[in-house]
Amino acid sequence: MEKPVVWILGAGGGVGGCVAQQLSAAGWKIVASGRDPEKFGAASQGTADWVSLPLDACDPQQMDAGAKKILEDCGRLDAVVVAVGSIFLKPLHATTPEQFSETVNANLLPAFHALRYSIPGMMRQKGGRVVLFSSAAAQVGMANHGAISAAKSAVEGLALAASSTYAKRGIRINTIAPGLTDTPMAESLLADESRRAISDGMHPVGRVGRAEEVAKVASWLVSEAPDWMTGQVIGVDGGLARLRSQETRKV
């Protein structure tokens, strides 16, 4: 039986790498993309069927060529996971127009390009699944998150419109909105014990997330979620966006 094919953008990152390992273990063929193929090392270890396809997800020409190459070489494209983005935290009055544009582009363009260039092949197959990534910061107001909140809110709007457009084509598009997750991207925010304690305390469960926890939901959306599920934003955030942390006092 021919293996299903998943294209993972950001496969060298913390969450993307975990998704690659989990789906490989479930019998998927992995097409791994990212700007730096040297970061694929840890994620590719132990994967049974791995193809490296280095590219910049913000570049439409590279994304167009990448999608066409997958269909040409693999004959199919069953799912796309867009685990690409950035973290930028500054108050708006201290954010330059260039920084704002860079943040929006780094988070929104990969999502648009993934949809734009993978959907034609999925329509020909009469089905496919796409997983995008937002943030808890798009769900609840958080200080100094103006640029990233705007960018991730745009990803959610894009996903909702695309979900509606392609629902009857058999394409299911869902979005994950994580809280702060312990990955290389968040390293500067968790660099010492005091910063980690603050970040842990923001989440009602009392800690930041782990990459494999977020990845499990992405892998489930790709391989096991019901066909009736599309257009959803799923919080995997330790309760950050929906709950208030319980205050604890020493008696």
Buried (B, 14 or more C-beta within 10 A) or exposed (E): EEBBBBBBBBBBBBBBBBBBBBBBEBEBBBBBBBBEBEBBEEBBEEBEEBBBBBBBBBBBEBBEBBBEBBBEEBEBBBBBBBBBBBBBBBEEEEBEEEEBEBBBBBBBBBBBBBBBBBBEBBBEBEBBBBBBBBBBBBBBEBEBBBBBBBBBBBBBEBBBEBBEEBEEBBBBBBBBBBBBBBBEBBEEBBEEEEEBEEBBEBBBBEBBBBBBBBBBBBBBBBBEBEEEEBBBBBBBBBBBBEBEBEEEEEE
